Amino acid sequence: MKKKPIIIGIESSCDDTGVSIIQNRNVLSNIIIHQNIHKKYGGVVPELASRLHDKNIVKAVQEAILTAKINPYQIDAVSFTLGPGLIGSLLVGASFAKSFSMGLGIPLLTVNHIQAHILVHFIKNANINNSYPTFPFLGLVISGGHTQIIKVSDFFQMKLLGSTLDNSIGEILDKIAIILGFYYPGGPMIEYYSKNGNEKKFTFSKPTVNGLDFSFSGFKSNVLQFIKNKLKDNTFFIKQNISDICASIEKTIAEILLEKVQKAVLKTGIYTIVLAGGVSANHKIRKTFMSFGTKDNRYKIFIPKKEYTTDNGAMIAITGLMKYKRNLFDSIHVTPYAKFKMF
């Protein structure tokens, strides 16, 4: 019987060093080393991130192999994030992956970070449905760096339908969080305080953007101006209303995302929706999409389990596995790229 291929995935696009080993869509190990040092700077410092990747990557690979209970010579191919992301961080992952490939004499597989977030749903039991989405479907990628609607016709046939014209949803949450007095990353803090709040207490404007693109700068300005005006009359306004403010912010954001997805459905006739990216871990967004799918049975909603929302090596490994099966191998001379590229 032919052996099922074992793929190692290396993710280093931002500040998390992720290494995972997958066989037959099963995760044998999924190691993530976080860089908590960035909190004191209020955001990711690229130079620090790349240095820490360099420090952590060997440890993460060793731990992944040990946890998977295999030896390195059983690995059939190495996949890694080629882009988009922080170029210094990407170079660390690429350099290690190339060396690993050459040292073991195994093929190299490059992975697009955005595609990987979407394809994480093809890991066995990776989403709350414990099933695989069927093609075609609409992918909503929401993270610290991206907010996009993507039509997915096959594993490597994707078309960008809409994207943010300014900031990503993750960036907006972090910027609003600073005004509220939270530390970086601010999104989880807003979510934490929103759970006990009245989401109908305050109303914020929703940006009007034609087509399937997003814009969050106007929403951010509206929230900041609202807070500024309230503080003029009551310096304790934020402290006294923090839960209601956060809940109202989250409600508005979830509605903006859902309304855009509904427009995409009307345009494409595709009712299967797949959420992906770090912000898809947000409780309010998950609840909003699940509730909508329950009310309208035409929709099939796929939401990743929380361990597969943020950057991780498993999403790189599963994408690598799909490329391996199609013999989509890459040259040792490939170069990482920082900016988003069309699929």
Solvent accessible surface area in square Angstrom, and as a share of the most:
residue,aa,sasa,rsa
1,M,239,1.07
2,K,185,0.78
3,K,100,0.42
4,K,104,0.44
5,P,22,0.14
6,I,4,0.02
7,I,0,0.00
8,I,0,0.00
9,G,0,0.00
10,I,1,0.00
11,E,0,0.00
12,S,2,0.01
13,S,4,0.02
14,C,40,0.24
15,D,28,0.15
16,D,20,0.10
17,T,0,0.00
18,G,0,0.00
19,V,0,0.00
20,S,0,0.00
21,I,0,0.00
22,I,0,0.00
23,Q,47,0.21
24,N,69,0.35
25,R,53,0.19
26,N,56,0.29
27,V,45,0.26
28,L,56,0.28
29,S,5,0.03
30,N,44,0.23
31,I,23,0.12
32,I,46,0.23
33,I,33,0.17
34,H,107,0.48
35,Q,11,0.05
36,N,103,0.53
37,I,65,0.33
38,H,2,0.01
39,K,93,0.39
40,K,149,0.63
41,Y,118,0.45
42,G,42,0.40
43,G,19,0.18
44,V,37,0.21
45,V,46,0.26
46,P,76,0.47
47,E,97,0.44
48,L,40,0.20
49,A,0,0.00
50,S,18,0.11
51,R,155,0.56
52,L,39,0.19
53,H,0,0.00
54,D,97,0.50
55,K,152,0.64
56,N,18,0.09
57,I,5,0.02
58,V,72,0.42
59,K,123,0.52
60,A,0,0.00
61,V,6,0.03
62,Q,117,0.52
63,E,71,0.32
64,A,0,0.00
65,I,21,0.11
66,L,140,0.70
67,T,69,0.40
68,A,12,0.09
69,K,182,0.77
70,I,27,0.14
71,N,73,0.37
72,P,46,0.29
73,Y,178,0.68
74,Q,72,0.32
75,I,4,0.02
76,D,38,0.19
77,A,0,0.00
78,V,0,0.00
79,S,0,0.00
80,F,1,0.00
81,T,2,0.01
82,L,22,0.11
83,G,0,0.00
84,P,5,0.03
85,G,25,0.24
86,L,50,0.25
87,I,79,0.40
88,G,26,0.25
89,S,0,0.00
90,L,0,0.00
91,L,83,0.41
92,V,25,0.15
93,G,1,0.01
94,A,3,0.02
95,S,65,0.42
96,F,43,0.18
97,A,0,0.00
98,K,42,0.18
99,S,71,0.46
100,F,29,0.12
101,S,8,0.05
102,M,138,0.62
103,G,67,0.64
104,L,41,0.20
105,G,68,0.65
106,I,25,0.13
107,P,49,0.31
108,L,6,0.03
109,L,0,0.00
110,T,11,0.07
111,V,2,0.01
112,N,19,0.10
113,H,12,0.05
114,I,0,0.00
115,Q,19,0.08
116,A,0,0.00
117,H,3,0.01
118,I,0,0.00
119,L,0,0.00
120,V,1,0.00
121,H,1,0.00
122,F,6,0.03
123,I,2,0.01
124,K,109,0.46
125,N,69,0.36
126,A,0,0.00
127,N,0,0.00
128,I,67,0.34
129,N,64,0.33
130,N,82,0.42
131,S,52,0.34
132,Y,84,0.32
133,P,4,0.02
134,T,94,0.55
135,F,67,0.28
136,P,66,0.41
137,F,0,0.00
138,L,2,0.01
139,G,1,0.01
140,L,1,0.01
141,V,0,0.00
142,I,0,0.00
143,S,14,0.09
144,G,45,0.43
145,G,50,0.48
146,H,35,0.16
147,T,0,0.00
148,Q,4,0.02
149,I,2,0.01
150,I,0,0.00
151,K,65,0.28
152,V,0,0.00
153,S,38,0.25
154,D,38,0.20
155,F,27,0.11
156,F,52,0.22
157,Q,113,0.50
158,M,17,0.08
159,K,126,0.53
160,L,41,0.20
161,L,32,0.16
162,G,2,0.02
163,S,27,0.17
164,T,28,0.16
165,L,115,0.57
166,D,58,0.30
167,N,27,0.14
168,S,1,0.01
169,I,0,0.00
170,G,7,0.06
171,E,66,0.30
172,I,0,0.00
173,L,8,0.04
174,D,34,0.18
175,K,83,0.35
176,I,0,0.00
177,A,1,0.01
178,I,105,0.53
179,I,76,0.39
180,L,11,0.06
181,G,67,0.64
182,F,28,0.12
183,Y,127,0.48
184,Y,49,0.18
185,P,49,0.31
186,G,1,0.01
187,G,14,0.13
188,P,80,0.50
189,M,41,0.18
190,I,0,0.00
191,E,27,0.12
192,Y,142,0.54
193,Y,72,0.27
194,S,14,0.09
195,K,126,0.53
196,N,140,0.72
197,G,23,0.23
198,N,76,0.39
199,E,54,0.24
200,K,155,0.66
201,K,99,0.42
202,F,29,0.12
203,T,127,0.74
204,F,9,0.04
205,S,55,0.36
206,K,80,0.34
207,P,39,0.24
208,T,134,0.78
209,V,25,0.15
210,N,139,0.71
211,G,50,0.48
212,L,11,0.05
213,D,46,0.24
214,F,2,0.01
215,S,20,0.13
216,F,0,0.00
217,S,43,0.28
218,G,40,0.38
219,F,0,0.00
220,K,40,0.17
221,S,62,0.40
222,N,52,0.27
223,V,0,0.00
224,L,48,0.24
225,Q,88,0.39
226,F,39,0.16
227,I,2,0.01
228,K,117,0.50
229,N,67,0.34
230,K,78,0.33
231,L,57,0.28
232,K,146,0.62
233,D,131,0.68
234,N,50,0.26
235,T,109,0.64
236,F,125,0.52
237,F,16,0.07
238,I,29,0.15
239,K,165,0.70
240,Q,121,0.54
241,N,25,0.13
242,I,27,0.14
243,S,29,0.19
244,D,30,0.16
245,I,0,0.00
246,C,0,0.00
247,A,6,0.04
248,S,1,0.01
249,I,0,0.00
250,E,7,0.03
251,K,48,0.21
252,T,8,0.05
253,I,3,0.01
254,A,0,0.00
255,E,46,0.21
256,I,14,0.07
257,L,0,0.00
258,L,23,0.11
259,E,75,0.34
260,K,16,0.07
261,V,3,0.02
262,Q,58,0.26
263,K,100,0.42
264,A,0,0.00
265,V,2,0.01
266,L,151,0.75
267,K,142,0.60
268,T,42,0.25
269,G,50,0.48
270,I,17,0.08
271,Y,65,0.25
272,T,16,0.09
273,I,1,0.01
274,V,0,0.00
275,L,0,0.00
276,A,0,0.00
277,G,1,0.01
278,G,23,0.23
279,V,18,0.10
280,S,0,0.00
281,A,23,0.18
282,N,12,0.06
283,H,90,0.40
284,K,40,0.17
285,I,3,0.01
286,R,19,0.07
287,K,105,0.45
288,T,22,0.13
289,F,1,0.00
290,M,81,0.36
291,S,44,0.28
292,F,38,0.16
293,G,13,0.12
294,T,114,0.67
295,K,170,0.72
296,D,30,0.16
297,N,138,0.71
298,R,142,0.52
299,Y,20,0.08
300,K,123,0.52
301,I,19,0.10
302,F,14,0.06
303,I,0,0.00
304,P,0,0.00
305,K,58,0.25
306,K,110,0.47
307,E,99,0.44
308,Y,23,0.09
309,T,1,0.00
310,T,61,0.35
311,D,27,0.14
312,N,0,0.00
313,G,0,0.00
314,A,0,0.00
315,M,0,0.00
316,I,0,0.00
317,A,0,0.00
318,I,0,0.00
319,T,1,0.00
320,G,0,0.00
321,L,0,0.00
322,M,7,0.03
323,K,28,0.12
324,Y,55,0.21
325,K,109,0.46
326,R,106,0.39
327,N,110,0.56
328,L,73,0.37
329,F,84,0.35
330,D,45,0.23
331,S,59,0.38
332,I,57,0.29
333,H,154,0.69
334,V,32,0.18
335,T,100,0.58
336,P,11,0.07
337,Y,34,0.13
338,A,47,0.36
339,K,171,0.73
340,F,56,0.23
341,K,109,0.46
342,M,126,0.56
343,F,67,0.28
